[in-house]
Amino acid sequence: MRKRIVQVAVIIVGLLIMAYPFTLGASETLTCRGEPMAPGSVCLKADGSEAESYADRISKAAVARPIVIGAGALLAAFGTYLLISDLRRKRADA
């Protein structure tokens, strides 16, 4: 029984990861160390070594969305595979 709870938890975590870019991660508001950024603004690293523009941050966020969705889908699929194989094994034993 404990195995199934863990397997269902893995599925739920995968689904939550998949939902993140559409819910909390859908915000287009960017901040630089707590300060809101606007088009044309630049964020310097704390040590001043590099700067990242607003456009750079927006493009990185757009690239990251499908990666996060894919990672969540893989995790949910893995949990589903574990659950189904465990259920089939229990039926074969019975």
C-alpha positions as a Markdown table, in Angstrom:
| # | Residue | x | y | z |
|---|---|---|---|---|
| 1 | Met | 0.0 | 0.0 | 0.0 |
| 2 | Arg | 2.8 | 2.4 | 0.8 |
| 3 | Lys | 4.3 | 1.8 | -2.6 |
| 4 | Arg | 1.1 | 2.9 | -4.3 |
| 5 | Ile | 1.0 | 6.1 | -2.2 |
| 6 | Val | 4.5 | 7.0 | -3.3 |
| 7 | Gln | 3.7 | 6.2 | -7.0 |
| 8 | Val | 0.6 | 8.3 | -6.9 |
| 9 | Ala | 2.6 | 11.1 | -5.2 |
| 10 | Val | 5.1 | 10.9 | -8.1 |
| 11 | Ile | 2.3 | 11.3 | -10.6 |
| 12 | Ile | 0.8 | 14.2 | -8.7 |
| 13 | Val | 4.2 | 16.0 | -8.5 |
| 14 | Gly | 4.7 | 15.5 | -12.2 |
| 15 | Leu | 1.3 | 17.0 | -13.0 |
| 16 | Leu | 2.0 | 19.9 | -10.7 |
| 17 | Ile | 5.3 | 20.6 | -12.4 |
| 18 | Met | 3.5 | 20.5 | -15.7 |
| 19 | Ala | 0.9 | 23.0 | -14.5 |
| 20 | Tyr | 3.5 | 25.5 | -13.1 |
| 21 | Pro | 4.2 | 27.3 | -16.4 |
| 22 | Phe | 0.5 | 27.9 | -16.9 |
| 23 | Thr | -0.3 | 29.1 | -13.3 |
| 24 | Leu | 2.4 | 30.6 | -11.1 |
| 25 | Gly | 5.0 | 30.7 | -13.8 |
| 26 | Ala | 2.7 | 32.4 | -16.3 |
| 27 | Ser | 3.4 | 35.8 | -14.9 |
| 28 | Glu | 5.4 | 38.0 | -17.3 |
| 29 | Thr | 6.5 | 40.2 | -14.4 |
| 30 | Leu | 10.3 | 40.0 | -14.0 |
| 31 | Thr | 12.3 | 41.2 | -11.1 |
| 32 | Cys | 16.0 | 41.9 | -10.5 |
| 33 | Arg | 16.8 | 41.3 | -6.8 |
| 34 | Gly | 13.3 | 42.3 | -5.8 |
| 35 | Glu | 13.0 | 45.3 | -8.1 |
| 36 | Pro | 10.5 | 45.1 | -11.1 |
| 37 | Met | 12.0 | 45.1 | -14.5 |
| 38 | Ala | 10.5 | 46.8 | -17.6 |
| 39 | Pro | 11.4 | 46.6 | -21.3 |
| 40 | Gly | 14.8 | 48.2 | -21.7 |
| 41 | Ser | 16.0 | 47.7 | -18.2 |
| 42 | Val | 19.2 | 45.7 | -17.3 |
| 43 | Cys | 19.9 | 43.5 | -14.3 |
| 44 | Leu | 23.5 | 43.5 | -13.1 |
| 45 | Lys | 24.9 | 40.5 | -11.2 |
| 46 | Ala | 25.6 | 41.1 | -7.5 |
| 47 | Asp | 29.3 | 41.3 | -8.2 |
| 48 | Gly | 28.9 | 43.5 | -11.3 |
| 49 | Ser | 30.5 | 41.0 | -13.6 |
| 50 | Glu | 27.6 | 40.5 | -16.1 |
| 51 | Ala | 24.4 | 42.1 | -17.1 |
| 52 | Glu | 21.2 | 40.6 | -18.3 |
| 53 | Ser | 18.6 | 42.6 | -20.2 |
| 54 | Tyr | 14.8 | 42.4 | -19.9 |
| 55 | Ala | 14.6 | 40.8 | -23.3 |
| 56 | Asp | 17.2 | 38.1 | -22.4 |
| 57 | Arg | 15.2 | 37.2 | -19.3 |
| 58 | Ile | 11.9 | 37.0 | -21.2 |
| 59 | Ser | 13.5 | 34.8 | -23.9 |
| 60 | Lys | 15.0 | 32.5 | -21.3 |
| 61 | Ala | 11.7 | 32.1 | -19.6 |
| 62 | Ala | 10.0 | 31.3 | -22.9 |
| 63 | Val | 12.6 | 28.6 | -23.7 |
| 64 | Ala | 12.3 | 27.1 | -20.2 |
| 65 | Arg | 8.5 | 26.6 | -20.3 |
| 66 | Pro | 8.5 | 23.6 | -22.7 |
| 67 | Ile | 11.5 | 22.0 | -20.8 |
| 68 | Val | 9.6 | 22.3 | -17.5 |
| 69 | Ile | 6.4 | 20.9 | -19.1 |
| 70 | Gly | 8.4 | 18.0 | -20.6 |
| 71 | Ala | 10.2 | 17.2 | -17.3 |
| 72 | Gly | 6.8 | 17.1 | -15.5 |
| 73 | Ala | 5.3 | 14.9 | -18.2 |
| 74 | Leu | 8.3 | 12.5 | -17.9 |
| 75 | Leu | 7.9 | 12.3 | -14.1 |
| 76 | Ala | 4.1 | 11.7 | -14.4 |
| 77 | Ala | 4.7 | 9.1 | -17.0 |
| 78 | Phe | 7.3 | 7.3 | -14.9 |
| 79 | Gly | 5.0 | 7.3 | -11.9 |
| 80 | Thr | 2.2 | 5.9 | -14.1 |
| 81 | Tyr | 4.5 | 3.2 | -15.4 |
| 82 | Leu | 5.4 | 2.2 | -11.9 |
| 83 | Leu | 1.8 | 2.2 | -10.7 |
| 84 | Ile | 0.6 | 0.1 | -13.7 |
| 85 | Ser | 3.4 | -2.4 | -13.5 |
| 86 | Asp | 2.8 | -2.8 | -9.8 |
| 87 | Leu | -1.0 | -3.3 | -10.3 |
| 88 | Arg | -0.3 | -5.9 | -13.1 |
| 89 | Arg | 2.2 | -7.7 | -10.9 |
| 90 | Lys | -0.4 | -7.9 | -8.0 |
| 91 | Arg | -3.0 | -9.4 | -10.5 |
| 92 | Ala | -0.6 | -12.0 | -11.8 |
| 93 | Asp | 0.2 | -13.1 | -8.2 |
| 94 | Ala | -3.5 | -13.5 | -7.3 |
